[in-house]
Amino acid sequence: MNDTNRLALHSAPQATDNPLLPLYEAQRAAFLRVGPTSYEHRIEALKRLRQAVVDHHERILDAVDADFGHRSRHETFFADVIGLLGEIRHTRKHLKNWMRPRRAGWSPQFPLAKARIHYQPRGIIGVIGPWNVPVLLTLSPLIGAIAAGNRALIKTSEFCPRTAEVVTSIVNQAFTPDEVAVVNGGADVAAHFSALPFDHLIFTGSTQVGRIVMRAASENLTPVTLELGGKSPTIISADYPLDVAAARIVQGKLLNGGQACIAPDYVFVPTGRRAELLQALHAAVARSYPTLAGNPDLTWIVNERHFERLKAHIADARAKGAEVVEINPGGAAPREGERVLPLTVLLGVTDDMTVMQEEIFGPVLPVKTYDDLAQVIDYVNSHPRPLALYHFDENAERTARVLDQTVSGGACVNDVLFHVAHEGLPFGGVGPSGIGRYHGFDGFVTFSHQKSVLYQSRWSVQSLIRPPYGPRLERVMQLALRWL
């Protein structure tokens, strides 16, 4: 098949009844017409995106709050607004260096040649955003896509319709439809979206839906990045100050109502320190959330279905023998209609409980005890690989042991969650918790094609191995065996 036929085959989607095809085809035509965009064009696009986010930041706060029933405005500001602006700033600062061809190193087989890696845009990037951090996790992949010179289509979450309207306004202000466009809607729209023959597709959400997205992408051989989730363990060492650990765990577990893919899912604490940890958790919650009723700093569970799901986890654990401890410092119950759960600690949990089988995604915290660190490592390794792992320990040797002997998408030492906010660290899962990674330079690479280029010298070693073969080549072969 010649190159022209390959291009025609790649450019023409098979599902001609897909209602999203016109948007896709407009972007494909623009990409083929314009080609790779310049550094200056990409920087200008990032500036426009930044300005649009700033211009709409109050609408973002209002829309996310409305979609959740109530979400802390401060949490939305720092997660969805500042998080985006920080990533845009980092990308603008480093983009010129990222775009330069990189040396691939010297090879003894090509002693006089030069090898370079050239970064080229892939083409059209598909982004499927989630509901839990609906602006940051929808527009963050767009930053890497733009930096790499691509065009993009975005599918927002139907669970946050008001936020979807704001995201659409941001994109429409910053870009033309043949650069970036947004589509909104439910599962039927998502199915049409994931069926498009993107050059790369990134999905953030549940493992169950991730499988569906990957299956659809496979029909077009579309490479995917899947940002999923899982059960992220937290390990507290025998001598780490529990007041510090508890304060940081509470912050991570109650941020966004616990509705974060990297929230600490369950905690391991030494057997003799469980009561002390429970006391420290009580104190930490009391300092940050002295009351549950009408507290503006508490984010609600996003909808009634998820609220009931969390209560079902608690009921199942109680029925199977767990001790349920609700931490409600003020004693006042949430008001009628408020989808607020107190931090609910579950003691004596076992693996037959649903709360230890599924990602929790809410303010429910199972606590397990251990006597030897090897027990913890074995437990983590015998379960699906998590998106994050947290280790509280001031002993560098033990920390190195945990990090070396377990596999997780990312990790924090002596804190939780905040590795995701560092622009220089790639973010992504491993195995069931995700495929691929993005953020910063790694996002630029994910959305780029890395073209391998060899610049051959006037004289090359390869000239020694051309036919006709004979005794001379036999000598070269013996030399190569000793040299390489």
RACOR-V145717 format. One record per helix or strand of 2 or more residues. SS is the DSSP state (hx for helix, st for strand). FROM is the first residue (numbers start at 1). LEN is the number of residues. Records with the same first field share a line. If there is no record, write none. Layout:
BEGIN
SS=FROM-LEN / FROM-LEN
END
This chain:
BEGIN
hx=3-9 / 21-14 / 39-17 / 57-12 / 73-27 / 108-3 / 136-12 / 161-14 / 187-8 / 207-12 / 242-17 / 271-18 / 304-16 / 354-3 / 373-9 / 396-10 / 418-4 / 431-3 / 440-7 / 461-5 / 471-13
st=102-2 / 114-8 / 124-5 / 151-5 / 180-4 / 200-5 / 224-4 / 233-4 / 266-5 / 323-5 / 343-5 / 364-7 / 386-7 / 408-6 / 427-2 / 434-2 / 437-2 / 448-8
END
